[in-house]
Amino acid sequence: MAKRMTVHLYGKPVYDIVMETSFDALAKELSKLSVEGRKICVVTDSHVAELYLEAVKQEAAKVCAKVTSFVFPAGEENKNLNVVRDLYEKLILERFDRKDLLIALGGGVVGDLCGFAAATYLRGVAFVQIPTTLLSQVDSSIGGKTGVDFDSYKNMVGAFYMPKLVYENIFTLRTLPEEQFVSGMGEVIKHGLLADRAYYEWLKLHREEIVKLDLPLCQEMVRVSNEIKRNVVEEDPTEQGIRAYLNLGHTLGHAIEKLKNFSLLHGQCVGLGCIAAAFLSAERGWISLEEAEDIKETMRAFQIPTEVEGLRATEVIEASRHDKKMDAGVIRFVLLRELGQACVDKTVTEEELRRALEKIGVRD
């Protein structure tokens, strides 16, 4: 099984994704980034800090002159410019320069925030992703999308900025709360639906082992998802074309996430959005109604919510109109031409949206 893959941009190698089952190889990987004599700041949140901060600092200290850390309170509500400002201040006071390094240790919130700070501090300093959640290992740590929320608008401020390394310790999945693992599965299933039908069927076949956190199977799952995202990113690094397919489930998912005040996790909302997109696709005759029902049942089998309470269709539709993926006032939906093949559709009507939302329990 491959433990390393390289992400290329415009035909040139840019960074490696390294898969391990511990942090034992981290110092060796960091040493390849010319950090000798430099400073490293490990950016993480209050939950992850208790689990892994000291282990990562010890490894980093083997290959650099100084290691420091920046810990902020866990939670999506803290992925904002105020926390970025605090991080800037720490880096300034500790005299970090453009040859020093940041490490994002944690889930998607940490990776997005640290990556955005790295992209903008001194017009860009190097950073490394060490994702510790399933969602960040299979999705947010790969591809260079960074950003923070602005008021209640998700990822509205950001930049495309590639890491120097993605180091995945698969063992960290063992310390995830169950709902965090479930959230990651929303993105994993999405990958199969948009790019690889055989992978989608494999996930269903191995559901029991996956939910029991069988590490070899989980490592294989992460590897295939990494390959899917790597291939899409290489072809379209700044989301001008097919990278938009990775937004399957996200337009309605982001609207639900915002309207529920982030009480549902991102991957759970993506799962709900994928279900709605499946029924929109079935209505067009691209996939069968039975296939759309199977997608809903697969989400349910992995304990991803298949319905959401307390929302009205009108407010979800209105919130989706504020999504950053709007195109000249038209909502771009990613739908399925068939299982394993996504497409962008700009013709979804409000009536169709309402019917799709009914499939996840949302109506006026």
TIFI-42097 format. One record per residue (C-alpha): y, z negated, x negated. Coordinates in pm, whole numbers. Layout:
+--------+--------+--------+
!      v !      w !      u !
+--------+--------+--------+
!      Y !      Z !      X !
...
+--------+--------+--------+
This chain:
+--------+--------+--------+
!      v !      w !      u !
+--------+--------+--------+
!      0 !      0 !      0 !
!    338 !     98 !   -141 !
!    559 !   -198 !   -225 !
!    861 !      6 !   -320 !
!   1044 !    303 !   -180 !
!   1367 !    463 !   -294 !
!   1656 !    561 !    -69 !
!   1825 !    885 !   -176 !
!   2166 !   1008 !    -69 !
!   2262 !   1371 !   -119 !
!   1950 !   1413 !   -329 !
!   2022 !   1126 !   -571 !
!   1842 !    788 !   -582 !
!   2076 !    509 !   -468 !
!   1870 !    194 !   -419 !
!   1516 !     66 !   -386 !
!   1354 !   -122 !   -101 !
!   1112 !   -370 !   -258 !
!    849 !   -547 !    -49 !
!    698 !   -872 !   -180 !
!    538 !  -1186 !    -36 !
!    752 !  -1430 !   -237 !
!   1078 !  -1447 !   -434 !
!    892 !  -1445 !   -766 !
!    994 !  -1089 !   -857 !
!   1360 !  -1130 !   -757 !
!   1492 !  -1217 !  -1105 !
!   1323 !   -909 !  -1250 !
!   1474 !   -685 !   -982 !
!   1822 !   -835 !  -1023 !
!   1805 !   -788 !  -1400 !
!   1795 !   -411 !  -1342 !
!   2145 !   -432 !  -1189 !
!   2326 !   -529 !  -1511 !
!   2412 !   -883 !  -1399 !
!   2375 !  -1045 !  -1742 !
!   2694 !  -1238 !  -1811 !
!   2819 !  -1181 !  -1454 !
!   2868 !  -1406 !  -1151 !
!   2658 !  -1394 !   -833 !
!   2757 !  -1536 !   -494 !
!   2475 !  -1586 !   -244 !
!   2612 !  -1548 !    110 !
!   2400 !  -1703 !    383 !
!   2415 !  -1901 !    707 !
!   2345 !  -2266 !    778 !
!   1990 !  -2205 !    907 !
!   1868 !  -1986 !    622 !
!   2038 !  -2201 !    359 !
!   1804 !  -2490 !    437 !
!   1498 !  -2269 !    387 !
!   1567 !  -2029 !    104 !
!   1906 !  -2076 !    -63 !
!   1786 !  -2290 !   -354 !
!   1490 !  -2063 !   -427 !
!   1713 !  -1756 !   -442 !
!   1977 !  -1932 !   -653 !
!   1712 !  -2042 !   -901 !
!   1586 !  -1687 !   -941 !
!   1937 !  -1544 !   -973 !
!   2032 !  -1808 !  -1232 !
!   1765 !  -1670 !  -1465 !
!   1953 !  -1344 !  -1517 !
!   2327 !  -1412 !  -1474 !
!   2598 !  -1640 !  -1609 !
!   2684 !  -1828 !  -1290 !
!   2548 !  -1858 !   -936 !
!   2749 !  -1990 !   -645 !
!   2702 !  -1977 !   -270 !
!   2896 !  -1934 !     53 !
!   2736 !  -2083 !    365 !
!   2881 !  -2027 !    712 !
!   2762 !  -2155 !   1051 !
!   2470 !  -1956 !   1193 !
!   2529 !  -1741 !   1502 !
!   2663 !  -1403 !   1610 !
!   2987 !  -1570 !   1716 !
!   3065 !  -1630 !   1347 !
!   3037 !  -1263 !   1248 !
!   3412 !  -1220 !   1251 !
!   3715 !  -1156 !   1033 !
!   3799 !  -1527 !   1005 !
!   3471 !  -1595 !    822 !
!   3524 !  -1285 !    606 !
!   3867 !  -1424 !    516 !
!   3708 !  -1753 !    405 !
!   3462 !  -1560 !    190 !
!   3745 !  -1358 !     34 !
!   3924 !  -1683 !    -50 !
!   3616 !  -1828 !   -220 !
!   3567 !  -1514 !   -428 !
!   3933 !  -1512 !   -530 !
!   3935 !  -1880 !   -625 !
!   3618 !  -1837 !   -830 !
!   3763 !  -1524 !   -993 !
!   3499 !  -1277 !   -888 !
!   3578 !   -931 !  -1020 !
!   3443 !   -584 !   -944 !
!   3148 !   -620 !  -1182 !
!   3015 !   -934 !  -1014 !
!   2757 !   -932 !   -735 !
!   2713 !  -1061 !   -381 !
!   2373 !  -1135 !   -226 !
!   2326 !  -1128 !    152 !
!   2048 !  -1378 !    227 !
!   1956 !  -1390 !    593 !
!   1940 !  -1186 !    909 !
!   2156 !   -909 !   1045 !
!   2466 !  -1124 !   1093 !
!   2463 !  -1229 !    727 !
!   2386 !   -879 !    602 !
!   2657 !   -715 !    811 !
!   2923 !   -971 !    719 !
!   2839 !   -988 !    348 !
!   2813 !   -610 !    325 !
!   3155 !   -566 !    488 !
!   3308 !   -822 !    251 !
!   3147 !   -643 !    -46 !
!   3282 !   -308 !     73 !
!   3638 !   -435 !    104 !
!   3682 !   -705 !   -164 !
!   3864 !   -542 !   -458 !
!   3787 !   -207 !   -290 !
!   3418 !   -262 !   -340 !
!   3179 !   -489 !   -530 !
!   2802 !   -452 !   -559 !
!   2576 !   -637 !   -318 !
!   2207 !   -693 !   -257 !
!   2032 !   -738 !     76 !
!   1762 !  -1007 !    105 !
!   1672 !   -984 !    475 !
!   1479 !  -1283 !    615 !
!   1430 !  -1178 !    978 !
!   1208 !   -902 !   1114 !
!   1507 !   -726 !   1266 !
!   1699 !   -720 !    940 !
!   1393 !   -616 !    737 !
!   1316 !   -317 !    957 !
!   1667 !   -215 !   1053 !
!   2002 !   -368 !    961 !
!   1947 !   -416 !    587 !
!   1875 !    -44 !    535 !
!   2130 !    233 !    559 !
!   2458 !     79 !    454 !
!   2608 !      1 !    793 !
!   2825 !   -308 !    755 !
!   3068 !   -467 !    995 !
!   3193 !   -759 !   1198 !
!   3274 !   -815 !   1561 !
!   3635 !   -802 !   1680 !
!   3695 !  -1038 !   1969 !
!   3403 !   -952 !   2201 !
!   3357 !   -598 !   2068 !
!   3042 !   -575 !   1859 !
!   3064 !   -423 !   1507 !
!   3403 !   -273 !   1587 !
!   3534 !   -323 !   1231 !
!   3312 !   -201 !    950 !
!   3227 !     43 !    674 !
!   2940 !    250 !    539 !
!   2856 !     78 !    210 !
!   2518 !     95 !     43 !
!   2348 !   -204 !   -121 !
!   2217 !   -187 !   -478 !
!   1880 !   -330 !   -371 !
!   1693 !   -443 !    -61 !
!   1445 !   -719 !   -147 !
!   1210 !   -803 !    141 !
!   1002 !  -1121 !    119 !
!    756 !  -1066 !    405 !
!    653 !  -1431 !    391 !
!    990 !  -1529 !    542 !
!    860 !  -1398 !    874 !
!    637 !  -1706 !    886 !
!    941 !  -1934 !    925 !
!   1109 !  -1730 !   1198 !
!   1153 !  -1883 !   1543 !
!    933 !  -1693 !   1788 !
!   1228 !  -1543 !   1974 !
!   1367 !  -1403 !   1647 !
!   1038 !  -1228 !   1575 !
!   1036 !  -1094 !   1932 !
!   1389 !   -966 !   1881 !
!   1279 !   -774 !   1573 !
!    996 !   -616 !   1767 !
!   1253 !   -454 !   1995 !
!   1378 !   -251 !   1699 !
!   1025 !   -187 !   1568 !
!    908 !    -39 !   1899 !
!   1230 !    163 !   1912 !
!   1136 !    327 !   1580 !
!    804 !    446 !   1718 !
!    963 !    577 !   2035 !
!   1230 !    782 !   1859 !
!   1037 !    915 !   1560 !
!    661 !    849 !   1550 !
!    438 !    839 !   1857 !
!    132 !    750 !   1645 !
!    317 !    445 !   1514 !
!    404 !    341 !   1871 !
!     35 !    365 !   1966 !
!    -62 !    173 !   1648 !
!    172 !   -110 !   1745 !
!      7 !   -138 !   2085 !
!   -340 !   -130 !   1928 !
!   -259 !   -412 !   1683 !
!    -43 !   -624 !   1914 !
!   -257 !   -937 !   1893 !
!   -267 !   -944 !   1513 !
!    105 !   -869 !   1487 !
!    211 !  -1151 !   1720 !
!    -16 !  -1386 !   1523 !
!    181 !  -1288 !   1210 !
!   -107 !  -1134 !   1020 !
!     89 !  -1074 !    697 !
!    -90 !   -757 !    574 !
!    -42 !   -596 !    915 !
!    318 !   -715 !    936 !
!    382 !   -574 !    588 !
!    241 !   -239 !    695 !
!    455 !   -249 !   1010 !
!    771 !   -321 !    810 !
!    680 !    -46 !    561 !
!    644 !    222 !    830 !
!    967 !    116 !   1000 !
!   1141 !    124 !    661 !
!   1015 !    478 !    604 !
!   1138 !    592 !    945 !
!   1483 !    449 !    891 !
!   1497 !    564 !    527 !
!   1416 !    921 !    628 !
!   1683 !    927 !    898 !
!   1948 !    771 !    673 !
!   1876 !   1015 !    391 !
!   1926 !   1310 !    623 !
!   2239 !   1171 !    787 !
!   2399 !    886 !    586 !
!   2721 !    854 !    791 !
!   2589 !    915 !   1143 !
!   2719 !   1265 !   1199 !
!   2392 !   1392 !   1345 !
!   2037 !   1261 !   1382 !
!   2121 !    908 !   1267 !
!   2258 !    863 !   1617 !
!   1894 !    862 !   1731 !
!   1863 !    513 !   1583 !
!   2096 !    404 !   1864 !
!   1819 !    444 !   2121 !
!   1861 !    151 !   2359 !
!   2187 !     40 !   2202 !
!   2455 !    166 !   2441 !
!   2333 !    -37 !   2737 !
!   2188 !   -298 !   2500 !
!   2526 !   -373 !   2346 !
!   2686 !   -391 !   2691 !
!   2422 !   -642 !   2808 !
!   2452 !   -841 !   2485 !
!   2828 !   -872 !   2528 !
!   2820 !   -954 !   2899 !
!   2555 !  -1223 !   2842 !
!   2781 !  -1377 !   2576 !
!   2511 !  -1318 !   2313 !
!   2270 !  -1555 !   2488 !
!   2012 !  -1277 !   2452 !
!   1926 !  -1166 !   2098 !
!   2013 !   -817 !   1979 !
!   1657 !   -684 !   1970 !
!   1588 !   -820 !   2317 !
!   1887 !   -626 !   2448 !
!   1779 !   -314 !   2260 !
!   1440 !   -346 !   2429 !
!   1606 !   -360 !   2769 !
!   1818 !    -57 !   2676 !
!   1507 !    134 !   2565 !
!   1341 !     69 !   2900 !
!   1644 !    204 !   3085 !
!   1658 !    506 !   2850 !
!   1289 !    572 !   2916 !
!   1345 !    592 !   3290 !
!   1650 !    816 !   3239 !
!   1427 !   1042 !   3029 !
!   1157 !   1041 !   3297 !
!   1415 !   1135 !   3561 !
!   1489 !   1447 !   3354 !
!   1118 !   1529 !   3334 !
!   1105 !   1490 !   2955 !
!    853 !   1207 !   2963 !
!    633 !   1110 !   3255 !
!    702 !    817 !   3484 !
!    372 !    671 !   3361 !
!    500 !    688 !   3002 !
!    822 !    514 !   3103 !
!    622 !    241 !   3276 !
!    403 !    211 !   2964 !
!    714 !    153 !   2749 !
!    822 !   -125 !   2984 !
!    474 !   -278 !   2974 !
!    465 !   -256 !   2593 !
!    794 !   -446 !   2572 !
!    651 !   -708 !   2807 !
!    333 !   -734 !   2599 !
!    542 !   -820 !   2293 !
!    730 !  -1080 !   2502 !
!   1052 !   -879 !   2507 !
!   1243 !   -932 !   2834 !
!   1200 !   -643 !   3077 !
!   1463 !   -760 !   3326 !
!   1796 !   -938 !   3294 !
!   1956 !  -1171 !   3546 !
!   2314 !  -1247 !   3636 !
!   2470 !   -905 !   3575 !
!   2604 !   -639 !   3806 !
!   2550 !   -269 !   3747 !
!   2921 !   -194 !   3776 !
!   3016 !   -432 !   3495 !
!   2738 !   -307 !   3267 !
!   2847 !     54 !   3318 !
!   3210 !    -40 !   3254 !
!   3119 !   -232 !   2939 !
!   2918 !     67 !   2812 !
!   3232 !    280 !   2837 !
!   3387 !     63 !   2562 !
!   3099 !    126 !   2324 !
!   3210 !    256 !   1983 !
!   2965 !    544 !   2019 !
!   3179 !    707 !   2291 !
!   3261 !   1072 !   2223 !
!   3595 !   1194 !   2364 !
!   3557 !    961 !   2661 !
!   3195 !   1059 !   2727 !
!   2910 !    812 !   2684 !
!   2649 !    939 !   2439 !
!   2302 !    825 !   2540 !
!   2000 !    858 !   2318 !
!   1704 !    962 !   2533 !
!   1347 !   1078 !   2471 !
!   1250 !   1445 !   2483 !
!    899 !   1311 !   2441 !
!    741 !   1000 !   2295 !
!    832 !   1010 !   1927 !
!   1121 !   1257 !   1965 !
!   1474 !   1144 !   2049 !
!   1782 !   1343 !   2152 !
!   2146 !   1278 !   2236 !
!   2255 !   1341 !   2594 !
!   2614 !   1342 !   2721 !
!   2540 !   1430 !   3083 !
!   2413 !   1098 !   3222 !
!   2586 !   1031 !   3553 !
!   2686 !    695 !   3695 !
!   2430 !    737 !   3973 !
!   2155 !    793 !   3718 !
!   2270 !    489 !   3524 !
!   2253 !    275 !   3833 !
!   1896 !    386 !   3905 !
!   1795 !    316 !   3545 !
!   1960 !    -26 !   3549 !
!   1761 !   -115 !   3863 !
!   1447 !    -76 !   3647 !
!   1565 !   -373 !   3438 !
!   1677 !   -580 !   3736 !
!   2048 !   -496 !   3732 !
!   2211 !   -388 !   4055 !
!   2532 !   -461 !   4250 !
+--------+--------+--------+
